[in-house]
Amino acid sequence: MNIRQNQRYANLLYDNFAGSAGELTAVIQYIYEHIELKRYESFSKILRSIAIEEMYHLELLGELIRKLGKKAYFIDKNQCYWNTENIKYHFNNIYDMLMFNITLEKESIEGYKEVIKYTQNKSIKELLERIILDEQTHLEIFNRLK
């Protein structure tokens, strides 16, 4: 990947990395749901698989942030540390949980699209567009499950 340091661009990525709809939030949200819904084995496994994919996105973004010259801190673009208030713990039913996850995925996709606007770097665009494809697949999965 041909990346030059650009701390301003790295700052834009922090919301995707550890913002309220970022990868860290998705990992923790889906693992929490996976644990809570163990009695629905196939459903729980899907959540775990998606969480693992989100963890991979988290790693990719962390590496990109480092290449751009910043630390991979779990903060958003306003320098606020990630915290568990980003996680939704209570749902009335599985449908409500799926609707929440759909919203989380949509916000994630929009966040990536917004960040893509600010770079001309082909490698960065390709990476973020690839992550968007995964997020769109998650969105499709959640829509099918509801």
CORQUI-V472766 format. One record per residue. RES is the residue in one small letter. SS is DSSP state (~ for helix, > for strand, _ for the rest). PSI is psi in whole degrees, 0 to 359 (* if undefined). BURIAL is b if it has 9 or more other ideal C-beta (glycine too) atoms within 8 Angstrom, else e. Layout:
# CORQUI-V472766
res->RES ss->SS psi->PSI burial->BURIAL
res->RES ss->SS psi->PSI burial->BURIAL
This chain:
# CORQUI-V472766
res->m ss->_ psi->127 burial->e
res->n ss->_ psi->95 burial->e
res->i ss->_ psi->129 burial->b
res->r ss->_ psi->153 burial->e
res->q ss->_ psi->136 burial->e
res->n ss->_ psi->90 burial->e
res->q ss->~ psi->329 burial->b
res->r ss->~ psi->318 burial->e
res->y ss->~ psi->320 burial->b
res->a ss->~ psi->319 burial->b
res->n ss->~ psi->325 burial->b
res->l ss->~ psi->330 burial->b
res->l ss->~ psi->344 burial->b
res->y ss->~ psi->325 burial->b
res->d ss->~ psi->319 burial->b
res->n ss->~ psi->327 burial->b
res->f ss->~ psi->304 burial->b
res->a ss->~ psi->27 burial->b
res->g ss->_ psi->182 burial->b
res->s ss->_ psi->334 burial->e
res->a ss->_ psi->23 burial->b
res->g ss->_ psi->182 burial->b
res->e ss->~ psi->319 burial->b
res->l ss->~ psi->317 burial->b
res->t ss->~ psi->315 burial->b
res->a ss->~ psi->316 burial->b
res->v ss->~ psi->308 burial->b
res->i ss->~ psi->319 burial->b
res->q ss->~ psi->312 burial->b
res->y ss->~ psi->327 burial->b
res->i ss->~ psi->319 burial->b
res->y ss->~ psi->312 burial->b
res->e ss->~ psi->320 burial->b
res->h ss->~ psi->314 burial->b
res->i ss->~ psi->315 burial->e
res->e ss->~ psi->332 burial->e
res->l ss->_ psi->28 burial->b
res->k ss->_ psi->331 burial->e
res->r ss->_ psi->342 burial->e
res->y ss->_ psi->80 burial->e
res->e ss->~ psi->310 burial->e
res->s ss->~ psi->321 burial->e
res->f ss->~ psi->315 burial->b
res->s ss->~ psi->320 burial->b
res->k ss->~ psi->323 burial->b
res->i ss->~ psi->315 burial->b
res->l ss->~ psi->318 burial->b
res->r ss->~ psi->317 burial->b
res->s ss->~ psi->318 burial->e
res->i ss->~ psi->319 burial->b
res->a ss->~ psi->320 burial->b
res->i ss->~ psi->320 burial->e
res->e ss->~ psi->320 burial->b
res->e ss->~ psi->326 burial->b
res->m ss->~ psi->322 burial->b
res->y ss->~ psi->318 burial->e
res->h ss->~ psi->318 burial->b
res->l ss->~ psi->316 burial->b
res->e ss->~ psi->314 burial->e
res->l ss->~ psi->316 burial->b
res->l ss->~ psi->319 burial->b
res->g ss->~ psi->317 burial->b
res->e ss->~ psi->320 burial->b
res->l ss->~ psi->316 burial->b
res->i ss->~ psi->317 burial->b
res->r ss->~ psi->316 burial->b
res->k ss->~ psi->330 burial->b
res->l ss->_ psi->357 burial->b
res->g ss->_ psi->13 burial->e
res->k ss->_ psi->169 burial->b
res->k ss->_ psi->148 burial->e
res->a ss->_ psi->59 burial->b
res->y ss->_ psi->150 burial->e
res->f ss->_ psi->76 burial->e
res->i ss->> psi->164 burial->b
res->d ss->_ psi->183 burial->b
res->k ss->_ psi->345 burial->b
res->n ss->_ psi->9 burial->e
res->q ss->_ psi->19 burial->e
res->c ss->_ psi->130 burial->e
res->y ss->> psi->144 burial->e
res->w ss->_ psi->144 burial->b
res->n ss->_ psi->168 burial->e
res->t ss->~ psi->354 burial->e
res->e ss->~ psi->345 burial->e
res->n ss->~ psi->346 burial->b
res->i ss->_ psi->137 burial->b
res->k ss->_ psi->121 burial->e
res->y ss->_ psi->337 burial->e
res->h ss->_ psi->126 burial->e
res->f ss->_ psi->147 burial->e
res->n ss->_ psi->328 burial->e
res->n ss->_ psi->178 burial->e
res->i ss->~ psi->324 burial->b
res->y ss->~ psi->314 burial->e
res->d ss->~ psi->321 burial->b
res->m ss->~ psi->315 burial->b
res->l ss->~ psi->321 burial->b
res->m ss->~ psi->322 burial->b
res->f ss->~ psi->315 burial->b
res->n ss->~ psi->322 burial->b
res->i ss->~ psi->316 burial->b
res->t ss->~ psi->317 burial->e
res->l ss->~ psi->316 burial->b
res->e ss->~ psi->318 burial->b
res->k ss->~ psi->317 burial->b
res->e ss->~ psi->322 burial->b
res->s ss->~ psi->313 burial->b
res->i ss->~ psi->314 burial->b
res->e ss->~ psi->322 burial->e
res->g ss->~ psi->317 burial->b
res->y ss->~ psi->316 burial->b
res->k ss->~ psi->321 burial->b
res->e ss->~ psi->315 burial->e
res->v ss->~ psi->323 burial->b
res->i ss->~ psi->327 burial->b
res->k ss->_ psi->336 burial->e
res->y ss->_ psi->7 burial->e
res->t ss->_ psi->148 burial->b
res->q ss->_ psi->357 burial->e
res->n ss->_ psi->118 burial->b
res->k ss->~ psi->319 burial->e
res->s ss->~ psi->317 burial->b
res->i ss->~ psi->315 burial->b
res->k ss->~ psi->316 burial->b
res->e ss->~ psi->319 burial->e
res->l ss->~ psi->311 burial->b
res->l ss->~ psi->324 burial->b
res->e ss->~ psi->325 burial->b
res->r ss->~ psi->319 burial->e
res->i ss->~ psi->320 burial->b
res->i ss->~ psi->319 burial->b
res->l ss->~ psi->318 burial->e
res->d ss->~ psi->317 burial->b
res->e ss->~ psi->324 burial->b
res->q ss->~ psi->324 burial->b
res->t ss->~ psi->318 burial->e
res->h ss->~ psi->318 burial->b
res->l ss->~ psi->314 burial->b
res->e ss->~ psi->318 burial->e
res->i ss->~ psi->312 burial->b
res->f ss->~ psi->323 burial->b
res->n ss->~ psi->321 burial->e
res->r ss->~ psi->324 burial->e
res->l ss->~ psi->335 burial->e
res->k ss->_ psi->* burial->e
